[in-house]
Amino acid sequence: MDQTQTIINKIQNDKAFRRYYYQQDFFGYCNYYFREYYNFDTPRCLIEYYEALESGKNVYFKGFRGSAKTTIAQMYVNYCIAYKSRRNIMWYSQNIDNAEENLTYIANSFIGDTDNGARFVRDFGNIYYPDYAVRGGTKKIKRLDKFVTENECYVRAMSLGTSPRGKNYTASDGKHRPDLIIFDDVDTIASCQSRKKIDKNFEFMLNEVL
């Protein structure tokens, strides 16, 4: 049996090895735990995006509408929480409603009532599953502006103009400053209507966040 087939067999049958292996392979992690998004070949430009995030680099990704930028960012937050590599995560959108929608999707990605969620729970346990998630026999988390996971990762929704200054997260091992900040859809039609608005948002991101 060649080495590649040995690795494939271990991924399929050894939970501990699978967790270790996918920690080194963010793209493989997404393919395994979010299979519904991988029915087609992934373009090279997106592979480079996965690789940059896996390396912990600051990533600026400009792409066409529908190019999976938001989805990949959501999966990256899931990945960071699974491996506890980021502890105080902020998701910025143009308005708080959009940010909360994204947080709700991320929180629901940990619940094991889908095939994908079941694979995640089997390998990582119930990282986030509050009592109120059960409604009428179904598992679904309501709208969230923040949540804390069982392995002590804090995720919060933010809107442009809301400063991250002083928003530390206190866990059992001490305080954590924001260590992952995602800007998603901050350049919407509403935020780009005038040069004044663009300059104001850019100044906020540069001075208050970055």
GROMACS elastic network, one bead per residue, 0.5 to 0.9 nm:
[ bonds ]
;  ai    aj funct       b0    kb
    1     4     6  0.83461   500
    1     5     6  0.64588   500
    1     6     6  0.66629   500
    2     5     6  0.55633   500
    2     6     6  0.63644   500
    2     7     6  0.89192   500
    3     6     6  0.50048   500
    3     7     6  0.62740   500
    3     8     6  0.86840   500
    4     7     6  0.52234   500
    4     8     6  0.62809   500
    4     9     6  0.87080   500
    5     9     6  0.61240   500
    5    10     6  0.85934   500
    6     9     6  0.51572   500
    6    10     6  0.62412   500
    6    11     6  0.86498   500
    7    10     6  0.50782   500
    7    11     6  0.61147   500
    7    12     6  0.86010   500
    8    11     6  0.51226   500
    8    12     6  0.62570   500
    8    13     6  0.87013   500
    9    12     6  0.51308   500
    9    13     6  0.61104   500
    9    14     6  0.80481   500
   10    13     6  0.51489   500
   10    14     6  0.51220   500
   10    15     6  0.81869   500
   10    17     6  0.65729   500
   10    18     6  0.70594   500
   11    14     6  0.57891   500
   11    15     6  0.71579   500
   11    16     6  0.87971   500
   11    17     6  0.63379   500
   11    19     6  0.84367   500
   11    21     6  0.76135   500
   11    22     6  0.89585   500
   12    15     6  0.78062   500
   12    18     6  0.73898   500
   13    17     6  0.85799   500
   13    18     6  0.81044   500
   14    17     6  0.53569   500
   14    18     6  0.60435   500
   14    19     6  0.87041   500
   15    19     6  0.61670   500
   15    20     6  0.86047   500
   15   122     6  0.84218   500
   15   123     6  0.61284   500
   16    19     6  0.53059   500
   16    20     6  0.63221   500
   16    21     6  0.86190   500
   16   123     6  0.79528   500
   17    20     6  0.50523   500
   17    21     6  0.59018   500
   17    22     6  0.85386   500
   18    21     6  0.50801   500
   18    22     6  0.61221   500
   18    23     6  0.85296   500
   18   123     6  0.82499   500
   19    22     6  0.54894   500
   19    23     6  0.63086   500
   19    29     6  0.88066   500
   19    83     6  0.88107   500
   19   123     6  0.70100   500
   19   124     6  0.81171   500
   20    23     6  0.53103   500
   20    24     6  0.70757   500
   21    24     6  0.56030   500
   21    25     6  0.66664   500
   21    28     6  0.87797   500
   21    29     6  0.86163   500
   22    26     6  0.62528   500
   22    27     6  0.82509   500
   22    28     6  0.61580   500
   22    29     6  0.50416   500
   22    30     6  0.88067   500
   22    32     6  0.88024   500
   23    26     6  0.65844   500
   23    29     6  0.74089   500
   23    54     6  0.86506   500
   23    79     6  0.81504   500
   23    83     6  0.71592   500
   24    28     6  0.87838   500
   24    29     6  0.87451   500
   24    54     6  0.75074   500
   25    28     6  0.52684   500
   25    29     6  0.61359   500
   25    30     6  0.87867   500
   25    50     6  0.88870   500
   25    51     6  0.82263   500
   25    54     6  0.70192   500
   26    30     6  0.62742   500
   26    31     6  0.86565   500
   26    50     6  0.64536   500
   26    51     6  0.72800   500
   26    53     6  0.78645   500
   26    54     6  0.56078   500
   26    76     6  0.78492   500
   26    79     6  0.75035   500
   27    30     6  0.51995   500
   27    31     6  0.62745   500
   27    32     6  0.87072   500
   27    47     6  0.74411   500
   27    50     6  0.58495   500
   27    51     6  0.74533   500
   27    54     6  0.82091   500
   28    32     6  0.61470   500
   28    33     6  0.86174   500
   29    32     6  0.52268   500
   29    33     6  0.60597   500
   29    34     6  0.79678   500
   29    79     6  0.76853   500
   30    33     6  0.53696   500
   30    34     6  0.52393   500
   30    35     6  0.71619   500
   30    37     6  0.85295   500
   30    38     6  0.86185   500
   30    72     6  0.83618   500
   30    75     6  0.67160   500
   30    76     6  0.83913   500
   30    79     6  0.82521   500
   31    34     6  0.55880   500
   31    35     6  0.51602   500
   31    36     6  0.83797   500
   31    37     6  0.76485   500
   31    38     6  0.63100   500
   32    35     6  0.56775   500
   32   116     6  0.80072   500
   32   119     6  0.83272   500
   33    36     6  0.88341   500
   33   115     6  0.87790   500
   33   116     6  0.53357   500
   33   117     6  0.72951   500
   33   118     6  0.89398   500
   33   119     6  0.64860   500
   33   120     6  0.62239   500
   34    37     6  0.61636   500
   34    38     6  0.76746   500
   34    75     6  0.79978   500
   34   109     6  0.88337   500
   34   116     6  0.57866   500
   34   117     6  0.83367   500
   35    38     6  0.54648   500
   35    39     6  0.76590   500
   35   115     6  0.89901   500
   35   116     6  0.68701   500
   36    39     6  0.67387   500
   36   116     6  0.80869   500
   37    40     6  0.80460   500
   37    71     6  0.89063   500
   38    41     6  0.71146   500
   38    42     6  0.75499   500
   42    45     6  0.83836   500
   42    46     6  0.66430   500
   42    47     6  0.68917   500
   43    46     6  0.54895   500
   43    47     6  0.65409   500
   44    48     6  0.63664   500
   44    49     6  0.87411   500
   45    48     6  0.53578   500
   45    49     6  0.66463   500
   46    50     6  0.64062   500
   46    51     6  0.86841   500
   46    67     6  0.84251   500
   46    68     6  0.84799   500
   46    69     6  0.86359   500
   47    50     6  0.51117   500
   47    51     6  0.62285   500
   47    52     6  0.86496   500
   48    51     6  0.50302   500
   48    52     6  0.61135   500
   48    53     6  0.86480   500
   49    52     6  0.51967   500
   49    53     6  0.63219   500
   49    54     6  0.86053   500
   49    59     6  0.75070   500
   49    60     6  0.88211   500
   49    61     6  0.73571   500
   49    72     6  0.87581   500
   50    53     6  0.52633   500
   50    54     6  0.61098   500
   50    55     6  0.87044   500
   50    72     6  0.78319   500
   50    76     6  0.86686   500
   51    55     6  0.62575   500
   51    56     6  0.88192   500
   52    55     6  0.51681   500
   52    56     6  0.65446   500
   52    57     6  0.55572   500
   52    58     6  0.77364   500
   52    59     6  0.67329   500
   53    56     6  0.50970   500
   53    57     6  0.57648   500
   53    58     6  0.74693   500
   53    59     6  0.68244   500
   53    76     6  0.76278   500
   54    57     6  0.76703   500
   54    76     6  0.86176   500
   56    59     6  0.86171   500
   61    69     6  0.74337   500
   62    69     6  0.83687   500
   63    66     6  0.83457   500
   63    67     6  0.62048   500
   63    68     6  0.87322   500
   63    69     6  0.75261   500
   64    67     6  0.56472   500
   65    68     6  0.81025   500
   65    69     6  0.86460   500
   66    69     6  0.76207   500
   66    70     6  0.88354   500
   67    70     6  0.84075   500
   67    71     6  0.88727   500
   68    71     6  0.51170   500
   68    72     6  0.60286   500
   68    73     6  0.85013   500
   69    72     6  0.53836   500
   69    73     6  0.62743   500
   69    74     6  0.87620   500
   69   184     6  0.82357   500
   70    73     6  0.50662   500
   70    74     6  0.61839   500
   70    75     6  0.86837   500
   70   102     6  0.84746   500
   70   184     6  0.66034   500
   70   185     6  0.82781   500
   71    74     6  0.50729   500
   71    75     6  0.62580   500
   71    76     6  0.85777   500
   72    75     6  0.50608   500
   72    76     6  0.60756   500
   72    77     6  0.87424   500
   73    77     6  0.63863   500
   73    78     6  0.87456   500
   73   182     6  0.75869   500
   73   184     6  0.83598   500
   74    77     6  0.52754   500
   74    78     6  0.64493   500
   74    79     6  0.87430   500
   74   102     6  0.72087   500
   74   103     6  0.82429   500
   74   105     6  0.78107   500
   74   106     6  0.60355   500
   75    79     6  0.61215   500
   75    80     6  0.86445   500
   75   106     6  0.75660   500
   75   109     6  0.86443   500
   76    80     6  0.61102   500
   76    81     6  0.85632   500
   77    80     6  0.50888   500
   77    81     6  0.61971   500
   77    82     6  0.85333   500
   77    86     6  0.84298   500
   77    89     6  0.78786   500
   77   106     6  0.74218   500
   77   155     6  0.87611   500
   77   180     6  0.86074   500
   78    81     6  0.52372   500
   78    82     6  0.60917   500
   78    83     6  0.87896   500
   78   106     6  0.65048   500
   78   107     6  0.83590   500
   78   109     6  0.74946   500
   78   110     6  0.78793   500
   79    82     6  0.50552   500
   79    83     6  0.63783   500
   79    84     6  0.82928   500
   79    85     6  0.84083   500
   80    83     6  0.54310   500
   80    84     6  0.56436   500
   80    85     6  0.50834   500
   80    86     6  0.55413   500
   80    87     6  0.82390   500
   80   153     6  0.88598   500
   81    85     6  0.65896   500
   81    86     6  0.65388   500
   81    87     6  0.74583   500
   81   127     6  0.84166   500
   81   149     6  0.78976   500
   81   151     6  0.78086   500
   81   152     6  0.85614   500
   81   153     6  0.62017   500
   81   154     6  0.87975   500
   82    85     6  0.79469   500
   82   120     6  0.88995   500
   82   124     6  0.68101   500
   82   127     6  0.76883   500
   82   151     6  0.82964   500
   83    86     6  0.81682   500
   83   124     6  0.89160   500
   84    87     6  0.65227   500
   84   151     6  0.69970   500
   84   152     6  0.78633   500
   84   153     6  0.67806   500
   85   153     6  0.88902   500
   86    89     6  0.67819   500
   86   153     6  0.69628   500
   86   154     6  0.87058   500
   86   178     6  0.85427   500
   86   179     6  0.60517   500
   86   180     6  0.64035   500
   87   152     6  0.69335   500
   87   154     6  0.58023   500
   87   155     6  0.79690   500
   87   169     6  0.79122   500
   87   171     6  0.88973   500
   87   176     6  0.66638   500
   87   177     6  0.82017   500
   87   178     6  0.74870   500
   87   179     6  0.67068   500
   87   180     6  0.79288   500
   88   153     6  0.61442   500
   88   155     6  0.61043   500
   88   156     6  0.81415   500
   88   167     6  0.89366   500
   88   168     6  0.73791   500
   88   169     6  0.62308   500
   88   176     6  0.62714   500
   88   177     6  0.62943   500
   88   179     6  0.56129   500
   88   180     6  0.65976   500
   88   181     6  0.86416   500
   89   153     6  0.76431   500
   89   154     6  0.60204   500
   89   156     6  0.64269   500
   89   157     6  0.88228   500
   89   178     6  0.59177   500
   89   179     6  0.62420   500
   89   181     6  0.59491   500
   89   182     6  0.80211   500
   90   154     6  0.84553   500
   90   155     6  0.58908   500
   90   156     6  0.51621   500
   90   157     6  0.60724   500
   90   158     6  0.64338   500
   90   164     6  0.81980   500
   90   178     6  0.69591   500
   90   179     6  0.82876   500
   90   180     6  0.62923   500
   90   182     6  0.62815   500
   90   183     6  0.86618   500
   91    99     6  0.61640   500
   91   100     6  0.85795   500
   91   102     6  0.79934   500
   91   103     6  0.76801   500
   91   155     6  0.76036   500
   91   156     6  0.63359   500
   91   157     6  0.51057   500
   91   158     6  0.56719   500
   91   159     6  0.81020   500
   91   180     6  0.84092   500
   91   181     6  0.59932   500
   91   183     6  0.63260   500
   91   184     6  0.74063   500
   92    95     6  0.80345   500
   92    96     6  0.79860   500
   92    98     6  0.86890   500
   92    99     6  0.60701   500
   92   156     6  0.88237   500
   92   157     6  0.63388   500
   92   159     6  0.52125   500
   92   160     6  0.66217   500
   92   162     6  0.89867   500
   92   181     6  0.72787   500
   92   182     6  0.58042   500
   92   184     6  0.61227   500
   92   185     6  0.83192   500
   92   186     6  0.74171   500
   93    96     6  0.65829   500
   93    97     6  0.82881   500
   93    98     6  0.60079   500
   93    99     6  0.51164   500
   93   100     6  0.88694   500
   93   157     6  0.79960   500
   93   158     6  0.65679   500
   93   159     6  0.52377   500
   93   160     6  0.65992   500
   93   182     6  0.83877   500
   93   183     6  0.60339   500
   93   184     6  0.51903   500
   93   185     6  0.56601   500
   93   186     6  0.51541   500
   93   187     6  0.88251   500
   94    97     6  0.87030   500
   94    98     6  0.72553   500
   94    99     6  0.78556   500
   94   158     6  0.86253   500
   94   159     6  0.55993   500
   94   160     6  0.56074   500
   94   183     6  0.86174   500
   94   184     6  0.77555   500
   94   185     6  0.62900   500
   94   187     6  0.72338   500
   94   188     6  0.70753   500
   94   190     6  0.84889   500
   94   191     6  0.72520   500
   95    98     6  0.57800   500
   95    99     6  0.66617   500
   95   100     6  0.89630   500
   95   158     6  0.77481   500
   95   160     6  0.67629   500
   95   186     6  0.81469   500
   96    99     6  0.50138   500
   96   100     6  0.60738   500
   96   101     6  0.85994   500
   96   145     6  0.81285   500
   96   157     6  0.66106   500
   96   158     6  0.60060   500
   96   160     6  0.83564   500
   97   100     6  0.51727   500
   97   101     6  0.62570   500
   97   102     6  0.88408   500
   97   145     6  0.87544   500
   97   157     6  0.86554   500
   97   159     6  0.85610   500
   98   101     6  0.51159   500
   98   102     6  0.64837   500
   98   103     6  0.88333   500
   98   157     6  0.86176   500
   98   159     6  0.86003   500
   98   184     6  0.89673   500
   98   185     6  0.85948   500
   99   102     6  0.52948   500
   99   103     6  0.63930   500
   99   104     6  0.87757   500
   99   145     6  0.77184   500
   99   156     6  0.84598   500
   99   157     6  0.50280   500
   99   158     6  0.62593   500
   99   159     6  0.69914   500
   99   184     6  0.82070   500
  100   103     6  0.50007   500
  100   104     6  0.61170   500
  100   105     6  0.86499   500
  100   143     6  0.65390   500
  100   144     6  0.55362   500
  100   145     6  0.51573   500
  100   146     6  0.79265   500
  100   156     6  0.81829   500
  100   157     6  0.55263   500
  100   158     6  0.81791   500
  101   104     6  0.51807   500
  101   105     6  0.64024   500
  101   106     6  0.88192   500
  101   143     6  0.68378   500
  101   144     6  0.74950   500
  101   145     6  0.85820   500
  101   157     6  0.88441   500
  102   105     6  0.51604   500
  102   106     6  0.63118   500
  102   107     6  0.86974   500
  102   144     6  0.88892   500
  102   157     6  0.82023   500
  103   106     6  0.50725   500
  103   107     6  0.61204   500
  103   108     6  0.85879   500
  103   143     6  0.80297   500
  103   144     6  0.62482   500
  103   145     6  0.69400   500
  103   146     6  0.72423   500
  103   147     6  0.83399   500
  103   155     6  0.75988   500
  103   156     6  0.72989   500
  103   157     6  0.66558   500
  104   107     6  0.51252   500
  104   108     6  0.61794   500
  104   109     6  0.86701   500
  104   141     6  0.67432   500
  104   142     6  0.68842   500
  104   143     6  0.56354   500
  104   144     6  0.54956   500
  104   145     6  0.80726   500
  104   146     6  0.88681   500
  105   108     6  0.51658   500
  105   109     6  0.63049   500
  105   141     6  0.85443   500
  106   109     6  0.51372   500
  106   110     6  0.73089   500
  107   110     6  0.58609   500
  107   111     6  0.76119   500
  107   128     6  0.68767   500
  107   129     6  0.82255   500
  107   141     6  0.70594   500
  107   144     6  0.83932   500
  107   147     6  0.79235   500
  108   111     6  0.54216   500
  108   112     6  0.87553   500
  108   117     6  0.83433   500
  108   128     6  0.84680   500
  108   129     6  0.84996   500
  108   133     6  0.89352   500
  108   139     6  0.85317   500
  108   140     6  0.65417   500
  108   141     6  0.60357   500
  109   112     6  0.80586   500
  109   114     6  0.89461   500
  109   116     6  0.80108   500
  109   117     6  0.60207   500
  109   120     6  0.84660   500
  110   116     6  0.89512   500
  110   117     6  0.57589   500
  110   118     6  0.84727   500
  110   120     6  0.67577   500
  110   121     6  0.68742   500
  110   125     6  0.88224   500
  110   126     6  0.70672   500
  110   127     6  0.66201   500
  110   128     6  0.61337   500
  110   129     6  0.73926   500
  111   114     6  0.75462   500
  111   116     6  0.88982   500
  111   117     6  0.52603   500
  111   118     6  0.72278   500
  111   120     6  0.81393   500
  111   121     6  0.71063   500
  111   126     6  0.73444   500
  111   127     6  0.85346   500
  111   128     6  0.73413   500
  111   129     6  0.65160   500
  111   133     6  0.89759   500
  111   139     6  0.72687   500
  111   140     6  0.79136   500
  111   141     6  0.88157   500
  112   115     6  0.72537   500
  112   116     6  0.73616   500
  112   119     6  0.74322   500
  112   120     6  0.72050   500
  112   121     6  0.58380   500
  112   122     6  0.83716   500
  112   126     6  0.82251   500
  112   139     6  0.83365   500
  113   116     6  0.82934   500
  113   117     6  0.61515   500
  113   118     6  0.62885   500
  113   138     6  0.80176   500
  113   139     6  0.65623   500
  113   140     6  0.88557   500
  114   117     6  0.50379   500
  114   118     6  0.58954   500
  114   119     6  0.85878   500
  115   118     6  0.51303   500
  115   119     6  0.64194   500
  115   120     6  0.88391   500
  116   119     6  0.53205   500
  116   120     6  0.64969   500
  116   121     6  0.88763   500
  117   120     6  0.50421   500
  117   121     6  0.61616   500
  117   122     6  0.85214   500
  118   121     6  0.51540   500
  118   122     6  0.60289   500
  118   123     6  0.86458   500
  119   122     6  0.51688   500
  119   123     6  0.63839   500
  119   124     6  0.86000   500
  120   123     6  0.53080   500
  120   124     6  0.58402   500
  120   125     6  0.72446   500
  120   126     6  0.85984   500
  121   124     6  0.52026   500
  121   126     6  0.56172   500
  121   127     6  0.77134   500
  122   125     6  0.58774   500
  122   126     6  0.85174   500
  124   127     6  0.70052   500
  125   128     6  0.87569   500
  126   129     6  0.61089   500
  126   149     6  0.89529   500
  126   150     6  0.75976   500
  127   149     6  0.55934   500
  127   150     6  0.50070   500
  127   151     6  0.64876   500
  128   147     6  0.84733   500
  128   148     6  0.75938   500
  128   149     6  0.50050   500
  128   150     6  0.59937   500
  128   151     6  0.86459   500
  129   132     6  0.84371   500
  129   133     6  0.67076   500
  129   141     6  0.82965   500
  129   149     6  0.83063   500
  129   150     6  0.86109   500
  130   133     6  0.56042   500
  130   134     6  0.82415   500
  130   141     6  0.79941   500
  131   134     6  0.63309   500
  132   135     6  0.71480   500
  132   139     6  0.88456   500
  132   140     6  0.84035   500
  132   141     6  0.71864   500
  132   142     6  0.81176   500
  133   138     6  0.80319   500
  133   139     6  0.53952   500
  133   142     6  0.70302   500
  134   137     6  0.63082   500
  134   138     6  0.56477   500
  134   140     6  0.62872   500
  134   141     6  0.77489   500
  135   138     6  0.53244   500
  135   139     6  0.62871   500
  135   140     6  0.69503   500
  135   141     6  0.87910   500
  136   139     6  0.83074   500
  141   144     6  0.79537   500
  144   147     6  0.71136   500
  144   156     6  0.83945   500
  144   157     6  0.80168   500
  145   155     6  0.84466   500
  145   156     6  0.57940   500
  145   157     6  0.51094   500
  145   158     6  0.81608   500
  146   154     6  0.73993   500
  146   155     6  0.54737   500
  146   157     6  0.60338   500
  147   153     6  0.83135   500
  147   154     6  0.59824   500
  147   155     6  0.54892   500
  147   156     6  0.65416   500
  148   151     6  0.82524   500
  148   152     6  0.61013   500
  148   153     6  0.55893   500
  148   155     6  0.64154   500
  148   156     6  0.87776   500
  149   152     6  0.51179   500
  149   153     6  0.52988   500
  149   154     6  0.66463   500
  149   155     6  0.84066   500
  150   153     6  0.75330   500
  152   171     6  0.63545   500
  152   172     6  0.80134   500
  153   169     6  0.86433   500
  153   171     6  0.83156   500
  154   169     6  0.68437   500
  154   171     6  0.89631   500
  158   161     6  0.85774   500
  158   162     6  0.64163   500
  158   163     6  0.84071   500
  158   164     6  0.84632   500
  159   162     6  0.57374   500
  159   163     6  0.87433   500
  159   186     6  0.86333   500
  160   163     6  0.80041   500
  160   186     6  0.74970   500
  160   201     6  0.69811   500
  160   204     6  0.75804   500
  160   205     6  0.79302   500
  161   201     6  0.76310   500
  161   204     6  0.65849   500
  161   205     6  0.84846   500
  161   208     6  0.86293   500
  162   165     6  0.89136   500
  162   204     6  0.88769   500
  162   208     6  0.86827   500
  163   166     6  0.83823   500
  163   167     6  0.83534   500
  163   204     6  0.82331   500
  163   205     6  0.89600   500
  163   208     6  0.58850   500
  163   209     6  0.67445   500
  164   167     6  0.54983   500
  164   168     6  0.83637   500
  164   177     6  0.89687   500
  164   178     6  0.73728   500
  164   208     6  0.71655   500
  164   209     6  0.63722   500
  165   168     6  0.80499   500
  165   177     6  0.88825   500
  165   178     6  0.88341   500
  165   208     6  0.72879   500
  165   209     6  0.78046   500
  166   177     6  0.80396   500
  167   176     6  0.89798   500
  167   177     6  0.70648   500
  167   178     6  0.73879   500
  168   175     6  0.62636   500
  168   176     6  0.54770   500
  168   178     6  0.65555   500
  169   174     6  0.82536   500
  169   175     6  0.54388   500
  169   176     6  0.50507   500
  169   177     6  0.64918   500
  169   178     6  0.78643   500
  170   173     6  0.78551   500
  170   174     6  0.56159   500
  170   176     6  0.62774   500
  170   177     6  0.89724   500
  171   174     6  0.52631   500
  171   175     6  0.60697   500
  171   176     6  0.75342   500
  172   175     6  0.83369   500
  173   176     6  0.89282   500
  176   179     6  0.77274   500
  178   181     6  0.70793   500
  181   209     6  0.83674   500
  181   210     6  0.88492   500
  183   186     6  0.63390   500
  184   187     6  0.82050   500
  185   188     6  0.59606   500
  186   191     6  0.70861   500
  186   201     6  0.84769   500
  187   190     6  0.79147   500
  187   191     6  0.57241   500
  187   192     6  0.62514   500
  187   198     6  0.82371   500
  187   201     6  0.89272   500
  188   191     6  0.52160   500
  188   192     6  0.62230   500
  188   193     6  0.87409   500
  189   192     6  0.52858   500
  189   193     6  0.62141   500
  190   193     6  0.56989   500
  190   194     6  0.89106   500
  190   197     6  0.88075   500
  191   194     6  0.77452   500
  191   197     6  0.60262   500
  191   198     6  0.64659   500
  191   201     6  0.77870   500
  192   195     6  0.71056   500
  192   196     6  0.86980   500
  192   197     6  0.62855   500
  192   198     6  0.55877   500
  193   196     6  0.84787   500
  193   197     6  0.68976   500
  193   198     6  0.78482   500
  194   197     6  0.53825   500
  194   198     6  0.64689   500
  194   199     6  0.87502   500
  195   198     6  0.50674   500
  195   199     6  0.60787   500
  195   200     6  0.85063   500
  196   199     6  0.52179   500
  196   200     6  0.61178   500
  196   201     6  0.87135   500
  197   200     6  0.50543   500
  197   201     6  0.62010   500
  197   202     6  0.85236   500
  198   201     6  0.53196   500
  198   202     6  0.61053   500
  198   203     6  0.85241   500
  199   202     6  0.50853   500
  199   203     6  0.59709   500
  199   204     6  0.85314   500
  200   203     6  0.51762   500
  200   204     6  0.62385   500
  200   205     6  0.87843   500
  201   204     6  0.50883   500
  201   205     6  0.62483   500
  201   206     6  0.85723   500
  202   205     6  0.52074   500
  202   206     6  0.60445   500
  202   207     6  0.84361   500
  203   206     6  0.51661   500
  203   207     6  0.58383   500
  203   208     6  0.78379   500
  204   207     6  0.53838   500
  204   208     6  0.52752   500
  204   209     6  0.69532   500
  204   210     6  0.88264   500
  205   208     6  0.56767   500
  205   209     6  0.50044   500
  205   210     6  0.59956   500
  206   209     6  0.59963   500
  206   210     6  0.50848   500
  207   210     6  0.63444   500
